Amino acid sequence: MQTLRRSKVRDQATEQIKHYIVERKLGPGDRLPTETQLAETLGISRLSLREATKSLEFLGIVKSKTGVGLTVGRIDMERVTEHLGFHAGLLDVDPHQLIDSRVILETGVLPYVVRRMADDPTIETRLREIVGQFESARDLKTFIALDIQFHRSLLEASGLQPLVAFGDLLHVFFQRFRESVKQAAWKAGVESHRRLVDFLAKGRIDDATAELRKHIESHKERI
């Protein structure tokens, strides 16, 4: 039988550890068995286990601390998105699919945003503050940073935290579309953001959905 390459063994060990965590319904902070016990349970060497846990530590899935051992961590989405941003296969994804994915994700949360905005006035205040900051943007880098901030805040306003993580992933691959925005389009973009907040504040979900769809799909003109 052909011996598996070390990288293959490490990848299999990584999958086994993730399966172990899911199968036992372990959550952040829960302790894992000792290195020796876990290696024996999974039927792998301690070296393979160590290599696998290092990969998982990078993403925040597990944590290792002297005197405590291995515990289940929380996925570091910022690190994940940075890592995936350099993945050639993902960078080659169909741009129309990226745009359509953002439309589905962001318009889908609007009913939740409207409901939460009605109970929490700070949500509207936060979104309007970002729109106001667009007025003072003098360079593309600042404009892009504010645009990312606005759309992330919109997803956060829904209260659906897992969708914020998905949004972060899409924003990584959407960067090249933002960089094609011409300064002449900034004003139109600012006005679109402002109209969106106005519609949300008035509970006009259909109008807000149409505005947001038009705003995101404008990127198709620059493909």
C-alpha positions as CSV (number, residue, x, y, z in Angstrom):
1,M,0.0,0.0,0.0
2,Q,1.3,3.4,-1.0
3,T,2.4,5.6,2.0
4,L,0.4,8.8,2.3
5,R,2.3,12.0,1.9
6,R,2.8,13.9,5.2
7,S,0.5,16.8,4.0
8,K,-2.2,14.2,3.2
9,V,-1.9,12.7,6.6
10,R,-2.1,16.2,8.2
11,D,-5.2,17.1,6.2
12,Q,-6.9,13.8,7.2
13,A,-6.0,14.4,10.8
14,T,-7.5,18.0,10.6
15,E,-10.8,16.6,9.3
16,Q,-10.8,14.0,12.0
17,I,-10.4,16.6,14.8
18,K,-13.2,18.8,13.3
19,H,-15.4,15.7,13.1
20,Y,-14.6,14.9,16.7
21,I,-15.7,18.4,17.8
22,V,-18.9,18.3,15.8
23,E,-19.8,14.7,16.7
24,R,-19.5,15.5,20.5
25,K,-21.2,18.9,20.1
26,L,-18.4,20.7,21.7
27,G,-18.5,24.5,21.9
28,P,-16.0,27.3,22.4
29,G,-14.1,26.9,25.6
30,D,-14.8,23.1,25.9
31,R,-11.7,21.1,26.6
32,L,-10.4,18.4,24.3
33,P,-8.6,15.3,25.5
34,T,-4.8,15.4,26.1
35,E,-2.6,15.2,23.0
36,T,-1.8,11.6,23.8
37,Q,-5.5,10.6,24.4
38,L,-6.7,12.4,21.3
39,A,-4.0,10.8,19.1
40,E,-5.0,7.4,20.3
41,T,-8.7,8.0,19.9
42,L,-8.2,9.2,16.3
43,G,-5.6,6.5,15.5
44,I,-2.9,9.0,14.4
45,S,0.6,9.8,15.6
46,R,1.2,12.7,18.0
47,L,3.3,14.4,15.2
48,S,0.3,14.3,12.8
49,L,-2.0,15.5,15.6
50,R,0.4,18.4,16.4
51,E,0.6,19.5,12.7
52,A,-3.2,19.3,12.4
53,T,-3.9,21.3,15.5
54,K,-1.5,24.0,14.3
55,S,-3.6,24.4,11.2
56,L,-6.7,24.6,13.2
57,E,-5.2,27.1,15.6
58,F,-4.4,29.4,12.7
59,L,-8.2,29.6,12.0
60,G,-9.1,29.8,15.6
61,I,-11.0,26.5,15.6
62,V,-8.8,25.2,18.5
63,K,-6.7,26.9,21.1
64,S,-3.6,25.5,22.8
65,K,-2.5,26.9,26.2
66,T,0.2,25.7,28.5
67,G,-1.2,24.2,31.6
68,V,-4.7,23.9,30.0
69,G,-4.1,21.9,26.9
70,L,-6.4,22.0,23.8
71,T,-9.8,23.7,23.9
72,V,-12.3,24.5,21.3
73,G,-11.9,28.1,20.0
74,R,-13.9,30.5,18.0
75,I,-13.2,30.8,14.2
76,D,-11.3,34.0,13.4
77,M,-13.3,35.2,10.4
78,E,-10.9,38.1,9.8
79,R,-8.0,35.6,9.4
80,V,-10.2,33.3,7.3
81,T,-11.1,36.0,4.8
82,E,-7.5,37.2,4.6
83,H,-6.4,33.6,3.8
84,L,-9.2,33.0,1.3
85,G,-8.5,36.3,-0.4
86,F,-5.3,34.9,-1.8
87,H,-6.9,31.6,-3.0
88,A,-6.5,31.7,-6.8
89,G,-9.5,29.4,-7.4
90,L,-11.8,31.7,-5.4
91,L,-10.5,34.8,-7.1
92,D,-11.4,33.4,-10.4
93,V,-15.1,33.0,-9.5
94,D,-17.7,34.3,-11.9
95,P,-18.1,38.1,-11.1
96,H,-21.8,37.9,-11.9
97,Q,-22.2,35.2,-9.3
98,L,-20.4,37.3,-6.7
99,I,-22.7,40.3,-7.4
100,D,-25.9,38.1,-7.3
101,S,-24.7,36.5,-4.1
102,R,-24.3,39.9,-2.5
103,V,-27.8,40.9,-3.7
104,I,-29.4,37.8,-2.2
105,L,-27.5,38.2,1.1
106,E,-27.9,41.9,1.7
107,T,-31.5,42.3,0.5
108,G,-32.5,39.2,2.4
109,V,-31.6,40.8,5.8
110,L,-33.6,44.0,5.2
111,P,-36.8,42.9,6.9
112,Y,-34.8,42.0,10.0
113,V,-33.0,45.4,9.9
114,V,-36.3,47.3,9.7
115,R,-37.7,45.4,12.7
116,R,-34.6,45.9,14.8
117,M,-34.3,49.6,13.7
118,A,-37.8,50.2,15.0
119,D,-36.7,49.1,18.5
120,D,-33.2,50.4,18.5
121,P,-32.7,54.0,17.2
122,T,-28.9,53.7,17.4
123,I,-29.0,51.5,14.3
124,E,-30.3,54.3,12.1
125,T,-27.9,56.8,13.8
126,R,-24.9,54.5,13.1
127,L,-25.8,54.1,9.4
128,R,-26.4,57.8,8.9
129,E,-23.1,58.6,10.5
130,I,-21.3,56.5,8.0
131,V,-23.3,58.1,5.1
132,G,-22.2,61.5,6.5
133,Q,-18.6,60.4,6.5
134,F,-18.8,59.7,2.7
135,E,-19.1,63.4,2.2
136,S,-15.6,64.0,3.4
137,A,-14.0,61.2,1.5
138,R,-11.2,62.6,-0.7
139,D,-9.6,59.4,-2.0
140,L,-10.7,56.0,-3.3
141,K,-9.1,54.2,-0.4
142,T,-11.3,56.1,2.1
143,F,-14.4,55.7,0.0
144,I,-13.9,51.9,-0.3
145,A,-13.3,51.6,3.5
146,L,-16.5,53.5,4.2
147,D,-18.4,51.4,1.7
148,I,-17.3,48.2,3.4
149,Q,-18.1,49.6,6.8
150,F,-21.6,50.7,5.7
151,H,-22.5,47.3,4.2
152,R,-21.0,45.4,7.2
153,S,-23.0,47.6,9.6
154,L,-26.1,46.9,7.5
155,L,-25.6,43.1,8.0
156,E,-24.8,43.6,11.7
157,A,-28.0,45.5,12.1
158,S,-30.0,42.4,11.2
159,G,-28.7,40.7,14.3
160,L,-27.9,37.6,12.2
161,Q,-24.2,37.2,13.1
162,P,-23.5,34.2,10.8
163,L,-24.5,36.3,7.8
164,V,-22.0,39.0,8.8
165,A,-19.3,36.3,8.4
166,F,-20.6,35.4,4.9
167,G,-20.6,39.1,4.0
168,D,-17.0,39.4,5.1
169,L,-16.0,36.6,2.7
170,L,-17.9,38.2,-0.2
171,H,-16.3,41.6,0.5
172,V,-12.8,40.1,0.1
173,F,-13.6,39.0,-3.5
174,F,-15.6,42.1,-4.3
175,Q,-12.5,44.4,-3.7
176,R,-11.6,44.6,-7.4
177,F,-15.0,45.9,-8.3
178,R,-14.8,48.7,-5.8
179,E,-11.4,49.7,-7.1
180,S,-12.9,50.3,-10.5
181,V,-15.3,53.0,-9.1
182,K,-14.6,56.4,-10.6
183,Q,-14.8,59.5,-8.5
184,A,-17.8,60.7,-10.6
185,A,-19.8,57.7,-9.3
186,W,-19.0,58.5,-5.6
187,K,-21.8,61.1,-5.4
188,A,-24.4,58.7,-6.9
189,G,-23.2,56.0,-4.4
190,V,-23.5,58.3,-1.4
191,E,-27.0,59.3,-2.5
192,S,-28.0,55.6,-2.9
193,H,-26.8,54.8,0.6
194,R,-28.8,57.8,2.0
195,R,-32.0,56.7,0.2
196,L,-31.5,53.2,1.5
197,V,-31.4,54.4,5.1
198,D,-34.4,56.7,4.5
199,F,-36.5,53.8,3.2
200,L,-35.4,51.5,6.1
201,A,-36.2,54.2,8.7
202,K,-39.7,54.5,7.2
203,G,-40.2,50.7,7.1
204,R,-40.5,50.7,3.3
205,I,-38.8,47.3,2.7
206,D,-39.8,47.0,-0.9
207,D,-38.3,50.3,-1.8
208,A,-35.2,49.6,0.3
209,T,-34.8,46.2,-1.5
210,A,-35.1,47.8,-4.9
211,E,-32.6,50.5,-4.0
212,L,-30.0,48.1,-2.6
213,R,-30.4,45.7,-5.5
214,K,-29.8,48.6,-8.0
215,H,-26.8,49.8,-5.9
216,I,-25.0,46.4,-5.8
217,E,-25.9,45.5,-9.4
218,S,-24.3,48.8,-10.6
219,H,-21.0,46.9,-10.4
220,K,-22.1,44.8,-13.5
221,E,-21.5,48.0,-15.6
222,R,-17.8,47.8,-14.7
223,I,-17.2,44.2,-15.5
